[in-house]
Amino acid sequence: MHTFFASLLRSVSGKRVIAKEITDDEARRAGVSQELIDMFKWFRDYGYYGGEQIDPLCKQFNPQMKDFRTFLRSNDDWRQYLA
């Protein structure tokens, strides 16, 4: 999943983006809490919504909702965080 988002950031920004998965121990040494580590492991193993596709439901409640690529292309605020 992290490579998917890195690829999107790379294609939209034109910058070199590297995604690196780190071990639990590396995350702990960087100050990441065990709860956050467990959350990201859940996302990796089961997806954000347990594997359910929720796009149609989200669009029903918010027709202006954008996918990640469209959001990146229509909002430049995030660009300041890329070196």
KOLKOL-928922 format. One record per residue: residue number from 1; residue in one letter; x, y, z of N, C-alpha, C in turn. Coordinates in nm, 4 decimals, padded with zeros to 6 digits. Layout:
BEGIN
<rec num="NUM" residu="A" n_X="X" n_Y="Y" n_Z="Z" ca_X="X" ca_Y="Y" ca_Z="Z" c_X="X" c_Y="Y" c_Z="Z"/>
...
END
This chain:
BEGIN
<rec num="1" residu="M" n_X="00.0816" n_Y="-00.1195" n_Z="00.0000" ca_X="00.0000" ca_Y="00.0000" ca_Z="00.0000" c_X="00.0861" c_Y="00.1261" c_Z="00.0000"/>
<rec num="2" residu="H" n_X="00.1936" n_Y="00.1257" n_Z="00.0797" ca_X="00.2770" ca_Y="00.2448" ca_Z="00.0860" c_X="00.3411" c_Y="00.2756" c_Z="-00.0490"/>
<rec num="3" residu="T" n_X="00.3704" n_Y="00.1734" n_Z="-00.1287" ca_X="00.4272" ca_Y="00.1989" ca_Z="-00.2610" c_X="00.3233" c_Y="00.2603" c_Z="-00.3545"/>
<rec num="4" residu="F" n_X="00.1960" n_Y="00.2256" n_Z="-00.3351" ca_X="00.0869" ca_Y="00.2848" ca_Z="-00.4147" c_X="00.0820" c_Y="00.4357" c_Z="-00.3913"/>
<rec num="5" residu="F" n_X="00.0840" n_Y="00.4774" n_Z="-00.2640" ca_X="00.0772" ca_Y="00.6205" ca_Z="-00.2338" c_X="00.2036" c_Y="00.6925" c_Z="-00.2788"/>
<rec num="6" residu="A" n_X="00.3186" n_Y="00.6285" n_Z="-00.2642" ca_X="00.4435" ca_Y="00.6891" ca_Z="-00.3114" c_X="00.4393" c_Y="00.7086" c_Z="-00.4622"/>
<rec num="7" residu="S" n_X="00.3863" n_Y="00.6107" n_Z="-00.5332" ca_X="00.3746" ca_Y="00.6204" ca_Z="-00.6783" c_X="00.2825" c_Y="00.7356" c_Z="-00.7193"/>
<rec num="8" residu="L" n_X="00.1714" n_Y="00.7511" n_Z="-00.6486" ca_X="00.0807" ca_Y="00.8633" ca_Z="-00.6778" c_X="00.1484" c_Y="00.9969" c_Z="-00.6512"/>
<rec num="9" residu="L" n_X="00.2151" n_Y="01.0084" n_Z="-00.5370" ca_X="00.2851" ca_Y="01.1330" ca_Z="-00.5063" c_X="00.3905" c_Y="01.1638" c_Z="-00.6122"/>
<rec num="10" residu="R" n_X="00.4630" n_Y="01.0623" n_Z="-00.6550" ca_X="00.5663" ca_Y="01.0793" ca_Z="-00.7572" c_X="00.5046" c_Y="01.1256" c_Z="-00.8889"/>
<rec num="11" residu="S" n_X="00.3946" n_Y="01.0619" n_Z="-00.9296" ca_X="00.3357" ca_Y="01.0957" ca_Z="-01.0597" c_X="00.2736" c_Y="01.2352" c_Z="-01.0595"/>
<rec num="12" residu="V" n_X="00.2187" n_Y="01.2781" n_Z="-00.9481" ca_X="00.1538" ca_Y="01.4094" ca_Z="-00.9429" c_X="00.2560" c_Y="01.5206" c_Z="-00.9200"/>
<rec num="13" residu="S" n_X="00.3557" n_Y="01.4958" n_Z="-00.8364" ca_X="00.4509" ca_Y="01.6013" ca_Z="-00.8003" c_X="00.5695" c_Y="01.6099" c_Z="-00.8956"/>
<rec num="14" residu="G" n_X="00.6011" n_Y="01.4992" n_Z="-00.9618" ca_X="00.7200" ca_Y="01.4964" ca_Z="-01.0453" c_X="00.8481" c_Y="01.4830" c_Z="-00.9650"/>
<rec num="15" residu="K" n_X="00.8364" n_Y="01.4652" n_Z="-00.8353" ca_X="00.9531" ca_Y="01.4515" ca_Z="-00.7486" c_X="00.9807" c_Y="01.3044" c_Z="-00.7196"/>
<rec num="16" residu="R" n_X="01.1017" n_Y="01.2767" n_Z="-00.6796" ca_X="01.1401" ca_Y="01.1415" ca_Z="-00.6407" c_X="01.0815" c_Y="01.1134" c_Z="-00.5020"/>
<rec num="17" residu="V" n_X="01.0035" n_Y="01.0090" n_Z="-00.4920" ca_X="00.9406" ca_Y="00.9704" ca_Z="-00.3659" c_X="00.9772" c_Y="00.8255" c_Z="-00.3374"/>
<rec num="18" residu="I" n_X="01.0294" n_Y="00.8027" n_Z="-00.2199" ca_X="01.0698" ca_Y="00.6679" ca_Z="-00.1810" c_X="00.9853" c_Y="00.6238" c_Z="-00.0621"/>
<rec num="19" residu="A" n_X="00.9251" n_Y="00.5083" n_Z="-00.0741" ca_X="00.8485" ca_Y="00.4504" ca_Z="00.0366" c_X="00.9322" c_Y="00.3387" c_Z="00.0970"/>
<rec num="20" residu="K" n_X="00.9472" n_Y="00.3417" n_Z="00.2270" ca_X="01.0270" ca_Y="00.2398" ca_Z="00.2940" c_X="00.9478" c_Y="00.1862" c_Z="00.4118"/>
<rec num="21" residu="E" n_X="00.9230" n_Y="00.0575" n_Z="00.4089" ca_X="00.8576" ca_Y="-00.0058" ca_Z="00.5225" c_X="00.9636" c_Y="-00.0328" c_Z="00.6288"/>
<rec num="22" residu="I" n_X="00.9332" n_Y="00.0046" n_Z="00.7518" ca_X="01.0278" ca_Y="-00.0173" ca_Z="00.8608" c_X="00.9737" c_Y="-00.1236" c_Z="00.9551"/>
<rec num="23" residu="T" n_X="01.0625" n_Y="-00.1820" n_Z="01.0306" ca_X="01.0220" ca_Y="-00.2850" ca_Z="01.1259" c_X="00.9567" c_Y="-00.2197" c_Z="01.2476"/>
<rec num="24" residu="D" n_X="00.8900" n_Y="-00.3009" n_Z="01.3265" ca_X="00.8307" ca_Y="-00.2505" ca_Z="01.4507" c_X="00.9379" c_Y="-00.1899" c_Z="01.5406"/>
<rec num="25" residu="D" n_X="01.0523" n_Y="-00.2561" n_Z="01.5503" ca_X="01.1610" ca_Y="-00.2050" ca_Z="01.6356" c_X="01.2128" c_Y="-00.0701" c_Z="01.5859"/>
<rec num="26" residu="E" n_X="01.2265" n_Y="-00.0544" n_Z="01.4548" ca_X="01.2699" ca_Y="00.0749" ca_Z="01.4002" c_X="01.1676" c_Y="00.1836" c_Z="01.4325"/>
<rec num="27" residu="A" n_X="01.0411" n_Y="00.1498" n_Z="01.4224" ca_X="00.9356" ca_Y="00.2467" ca_Z="01.4538" c_X="00.9408" c_Y="00.2852" c_Z="01.6014"/>
<rec num="28" residu="R" n_X="00.9571" n_Y="00.1868" n_Z="01.6892" ca_X="00.9651" ca_Y="00.2154" ca_Z="01.8330" c_X="01.0842" c_Y="00.3063" c_Z="01.8640"/>
<rec num="29" residu="R" n_X="01.1983" n_Y="00.2767" n_Z="01.8019" ca_X="01.3171" ca_Y="00.3603" ca_Z="01.8250" c_X="01.2949" c_Y="00.5034" c_Z="01.7755"/>
<rec num="30" residu="A" n_X="01.2078" n_Y="00.5199" n_Z="01.6764" ca_X="01.1762" ca_Y="00.6533" ca_Z="01.6245" c_X="01.0689" c_Y="00.7225" c_Z="01.7087"/>
<rec num="31" residu="G" n_X="01.0202" n_Y="00.6543" n_Z="01.8136" ca_X="00.9233" ca_Y="00.7155" ca_Z="01.9032" c_X="00.7778" c_Y="00.6879" c_Z="01.8696"/>
<rec num="32" residu="V" n_X="00.7533" n_Y="00.5945" n_Z="01.7804" ca_X="00.6159" ca_Y="00.5606" ca_Z="01.7430" c_X="00.5559" c_Y="00.4694" c_Z="01.8499"/>
<rec num="33" residu="S" n_X="00.4352" n_Y="00.4994" n_Z="01.8937" ca_X="00.3697" ca_Y="00.4200" ca_Z="01.9977" c_X="00.3277" c_Y="00.2832" c_Z="01.9438"/>
<rec num="34" residu="Q" n_X="00.3134" n_Y="00.1876" n_Z="02.0330" ca_X="00.2707" ca_Y="00.0535" ca_Z="01.9933" c_X="00.1309" c_Y="00.0580" c_Z="01.9315"/>
<rec num="35" residu="E" n_X="00.0448" n_Y="00.1460" n_Z="01.9820" ca_X="-00.0902" ca_Y="00.1579" ca_Z="01.9260" c_X="-00.0863" c_Y="00.2005" c_Z="01.7795"/>
<rec num="36" residu="L" n_X="00.0015" n_Y="00.2941" n_Z="01.7480" ca_X="00.0141" ca_Y="00.3400" ca_Z="01.6091" c_X="00.0746" c_Y="00.2306" c_Z="01.5210"/>
<rec num="37" residu="I" n_X="00.1717" n_Y="00.1590" n_Z="01.5739" ca_X="00.2302" ca_Y="00.0466" ca_Z="01.5006" c_X="00.1225" c_Y="-00.0570" c_Z="01.4698"/>
<rec num="38" residu="D" n_X="00.0415" n_Y="-00.0900" n_Z="01.5697" ca_X="-00.0661" ca_Y="-00.1883" ca_Z="01.5501" c_X="-00.1682" c_Y="-00.1400" c_Z="01.4478"/>
<rec num="39" residu="M" n_X="-00.1982" n_Y="-00.0097" n_Z="01.4495" ca_X="-00.2946" ca_Y="00.0456" ca_Z="01.3545" c_X="-00.2443" c_Y="00.0282" c_Z="01.2109"/>
<rec num="40" residu="F" n_X="-00.1184" n_Y="00.0624" n_Z="01.1872" ca_X="-00.0651" ca_Y="00.0504" ca_Z="01.0521" c_X="-00.0525" c_Y="-00.0952" c_Z="01.0085"/>
<rec num="41" residu="K" n_X="-00.0249" n_Y="-00.1835" n_Z="01.1017" ca_X="-00.0228" ca_Y="-00.3260" ca_Z="01.0685" c_X="-00.1628" c_Y="-00.3720" c_Z="01.0290"/>
<rec num="42" residu="W" n_X="-00.2665" n_Y="-00.3224" n_Z="01.0964" ca_X="-00.4051" ca_Y="-00.3555" ca_Z="01.0611" c_X="-00.4346" c_Y="-00.3069" c_Z="00.9192"/>
<rec num="43" residu="F" n_X="-00.3983" n_Y="-00.1816" n_Z="00.8896" ca_X="-00.4211" ca_Y="-00.1289" ca_Z="00.7552" c_X="-00.3509" c_Y="-00.2154" c_Z="00.6513"/>
<rec num="44" residu="R" n_X="-00.2273" n_Y="-00.2549" n_Z="00.6804" ca_X="-00.1509" ca_Y="-00.3379" ca_Z="00.5865" c_X="-00.2178" c_Y="-00.4736" c_Z="00.5653"/>
<rec num="45" residu="D" n_X="-00.2635" n_Y="-00.5352" n_Z="00.6729" ca_X="-00.3166" ca_Y="-00.6707" ca_Z="00.6662" c_X="-00.4623" c_Y="-00.6780" c_Z="00.6219"/>
<rec num="46" residu="Y" n_X="-00.5428" n_Y="-00.5784" n_Z="00.6599" ca_X="-00.6873" ca_Y="-00.5863" ca_Z="00.6369" c_X="-00.7443" c_Y="-00.4701" c_Z="00.5573"/>
<rec num="47" residu="G" n_X="-00.6652" n_Y="-00.3676" n_Z="00.5333" ca_X="-00.7172" ca_Y="-00.2499" ca_Z="00.4649" c_X="-00.7793" c_Y="-00.1537" c_Z="00.5642"/>
<rec num="48" residu="Y" n_X="-00.8024" n_Y="-00.0342" n_Z="00.5166" ca_X="-00.8522" ca_Y="00.0708" ca_Z="00.6062" c_X="-00.9892" c_Y="00.0364" c_Z="00.6639"/>
<rec num="49" residu="Y" n_X="-01.0742" n_Y="-00.0244" n_Z="00.5854" ca_X="-01.2082" ca_Y="-00.0624" ca_Z="00.6310" c_X="-01.2256" c_Y="-00.2135" c_Z="00.6289"/>
<rec num="50" residu="G" n_X="-01.1233" n_Y="-00.2856" n_Z="00.6686" ca_X="-01.1334" ca_Y="-00.4310" ca_Z="00.6727" c_X="-01.1517" c_Y="-00.4933" c_Z="00.5356"/>
<rec num="51" residu="G" n_X="-01.1063" n_Y="-00.4247" n_Z="00.4325" ca_X="-01.1156" ca_Y="-00.4772" ca_Z="00.2966" c_X="-01.2431" c_Y="-00.4389" c_Z="00.2236"/>
<rec num="52" residu="E" n_X="-01.3362" n_Y="-00.3737" n_Z="00.2922" ca_X="-01.4616" ca_Y="-00.3315" ca_Z="00.2285" c_X="-01.4359" c_Y="-00.2145" c_Z="00.1341"/>
<rec num="53" residu="Q" n_X="-01.5006" n_Y="-00.2153" n_Z="00.0199" ca_X="-01.4963" ca_Y="-00.1026" ca_Z="-00.0726" c_X="-01.6048" c_Y="-00.0038" c_Z="-00.0327"/>
<rec num="54" residu="I" n_X="-01.5643" n_Y="00.1140" n_Z="00.0102" ca_X="-01.6629" ca_Y="00.2086" ca_Z="00.0618" c_X="-01.6826" c_Y="00.3306" c_Z="-00.0276"/>
<rec num="55" residu="D" n_X="-01.6112" n_Y="00.3373" n_Z="-00.1406" ca_X="-01.6228" ca_Y="00.4540" ca_Z="-00.2277" c_X="-01.7667" c_Y="00.4878" c_Z="-00.2645"/>
<rec num="56" residu="P" n_X="-01.8477" n_Y="00.3902" n_Z="-00.3079" ca_X="-01.9856" ca_Y="00.4249" ca_Z="-00.3429" c_X="-02.0644" c_Y="00.4824" c_Z="-00.2245"/>
<rec num="57" residu="L" n_X="-02.0447" n_Y="00.4269" n_Z="-00.1073" ca_X="-02.1138" ca_Y="00.4767" ca_Z="00.0108" c_X="-02.0693" c_Y="00.6188" c_Z="00.0443"/>
<rec num="58" residu="C" n_X="-01.9390" n_Y="00.6438" n_Z="00.0368" ca_X="-01.8876" ca_Y="00.7777" ca_Z="00.0645" c_X="-01.9418" c_Y="00.8783" c_Z="-00.0358"/>
<rec num="59" residu="K" n_X="-01.9447" n_Y="00.8410" n_Z="-00.1619" ca_X="-01.9984" ca_Y="00.9309" ca_Z="-00.2652" c_X="-02.1464" c_Y="00.9600" c_Z="-00.2418"/>
<rec num="60" residu="Q" n_X="-02.2172" n_Y="00.8637" n_Z="-00.1865" ca_X="-02.3593" ca_Y="00.8842" ca_Z="-00.1569" c_X="-02.3760" c_Y="00.9935" c_Z="-00.0507"/>
<rec num="61" residu="F" n_X="-02.2903" n_Y="00.9939" n_Z="00.0494" ca_X="-02.3000" ca_Y="01.0928" ca_Z="00.1566" c_X="-02.2295" c_Y="01.2233" c_Z="00.1241"/>
<rec num="62" residu="N" n_X="-02.1284" n_Y="01.2170" n_Z="00.0385" ca_X="-02.0543" ca_Y="01.3364" ca_Z="00.0004" c_X="-02.0178" c_Y="01.3265" c_Z="-00.1476"/>
<rec num="63" residu="P" n_X="-02.1059" n_Y="01.3733" n_Z="-00.2349" ca_X="-02.0825" ca_Y="01.3612" ca_Z="-00.3793" c_X="-01.9553" c_Y="01.4329" c_Z="-00.4269"/>
<rec num="64" residu="Q" n_X="-01.9048" n_Y="01.5300" n_Z="-00.3498" ca_X="-01.7837" ca_Y="01.6030" ca_Z="-00.3892" c_X="-01.6551" c_Y="01.5322" c_Z="-00.3447"/>
<rec num="65" residu="M" n_X="-01.6687" n_Y="01.4178" n_Z="-00.2795" ca_X="-01.5506" ca_Y="01.3458" ca_Z="-00.2325" c_X="-01.4601" c_Y="01.3096" c_Z="-00.3500"/>
<rec num="66" residu="K" n_X="-01.3298" n_Y="01.3258" n_Z="-00.3293" ca_X="-01.2317" ca_Y="01.3002" ca_Z="-00.4343" c_X="-01.1494" c_Y="01.1778" c_Z="-00.3985"/>
<rec num="67" residu="D" n_X="-01.1016" n_Y="01.1072" n_Z="-00.5008" ca_X="-01.0040" ca_Y="01.0025" ca_Z="-00.4736" c_X="-00.8696" c_Y="01.0710" c_Z="-00.4465"/>
<rec num="68" residu="F" n_X="-00.7715" n_Y="00.9943" n_Z="-00.3997" ca_X="-00.6448" ca_Y="01.0529" ca_Z="-00.3557" c_X="-00.5727" c_Y="01.1255" c_Z="-00.4687"/>
<rec num="69" residu="R" n_X="-00.5702" n_Y="01.0677" n_Z="-00.5873" ca_X="-00.5034" ca_Y="01.1315" ca_Z="-00.7012" c_X="-00.5691" c_Y="01.2655" c_Z="-00.7350"/>
<rec num="70" residu="T" n_X="-00.7010" n_Y="01.2691" n_Z="-00.7384" ca_X="-00.7729" ca_Y="01.3930" ca_Z="-00.7693" c_X="-00.7487" c_Y="01.4976" c_Z="-00.6612"/>
<rec num="71" residu="F" n_X="-00.7477" n_Y="01.4538" n_Z="-00.5348" ca_X="-00.7186" ca_Y="01.5454" ca_Z="-00.4248" c_X="-00.5803" c_Y="01.6078" c_Z="-00.4422"/>
<rec num="72" residu="L" n_X="-00.4805" n_Y="01.5255" n_Z="-00.4707" ca_X="-00.3445" ca_Y="01.5780" ca_Z="-00.4873" c_X="-00.3367" c_Y="01.6781" c_Z="-00.6015"/>
<rec num="73" residu="R" n_X="-00.4046" n_Y="01.6485" n_Z="-00.7097" ca_X="-00.4000" ca_Y="01.7376" ca_Z="-00.8266" c_X="-00.4749" c_Y="01.8685" c_Z="-00.8029"/>
<rec num="74" residu="S" n_X="-00.5737" n_Y="01.8679" n_Z="-00.7149" ca_X="-00.6570" ca_Y="01.9869" ca_Z="-00.6958" c_X="-00.6206" c_Y="02.0669" c_Z="-00.5712"/>
<rec num="75" residu="N" n_X="-00.5176" n_Y="02.0249" n_Z="-00.4978" ca_X="-00.4811" ca_Y="02.0910" ca_Z="-00.3737" c_X="-00.3292" c_Y="02.0939" c_Z="-00.3648"/>
<rec num="76" residu="D" n_X="-00.2719" n_Y="02.2123" n_Z="-00.3619" ca_X="-00.1259" ca_Y="02.2241" ca_Z="-00.3601" c_X="-00.0662" c_Y="02.2356" c_Z="-00.2202"/>
<rec num="77" residu="D" n_X="-00.1486" n_Y="02.2415" n_Z="-00.1159" ca_X="-00.0978" ca_Y="02.2619" ca_Z="00.0200" c_X="00.0035" c_Y="02.1559" c_Z="00.0621"/>
<rec num="78" residu="W" n_X="-00.0141" n_Y="02.0338" n_Z="00.0188" ca_X="00.0727" ca_Y="01.9233" ca_Z="00.0592" c_X="00.2128" c_Y="01.9342" c_Z="00.0002"/>
<rec num="79" residu="R" n_X="00.2275" n_Y="02.0084" n_Z="-00.1103" ca_X="00.3568" ca_Y="02.0146" ca_Z="-00.1796" c_X="00.4693" c_Y="02.0733" c_Z="-00.0930"/>
<rec num="80" residu="Q" n_X="00.4341" n_Y="02.1560" n_Z="00.0031" ca_X="00.5363" ca_Y="02.2169" ca_Z="00.0880" c_X="00.6119" c_Y="02.1142" c_Z="00.1729"/>
<rec num="81" residu="Y" n_X="00.5544" n_Y="01.9957" n_Z="00.1889" ca_X="00.6171" ca_Y="01.8936" ca_Z="00.2719" c_X="00.7119" c_Y="01.8020" c_Z="00.1953"/>
<rec num="82" residu="L" n_X="00.7179" n_Y="01.8188" n_Z="00.0640" ca_X="00.8129" ca_Y="01.7407" ca_Z="-00.0165" c_X="00.9392" c_Y="01.8238" c_Z="-00.0344"/>
<rec num="83" residu="A" n_X="01.0538" n_Y="01.7632" n_Z="-00.0119" ca_X="01.1803" ca_Y="01.8361" ca_Z="-00.0247" c_X="01.2133" c_Y="01.8622" c_Z="-00.1699"/>
END
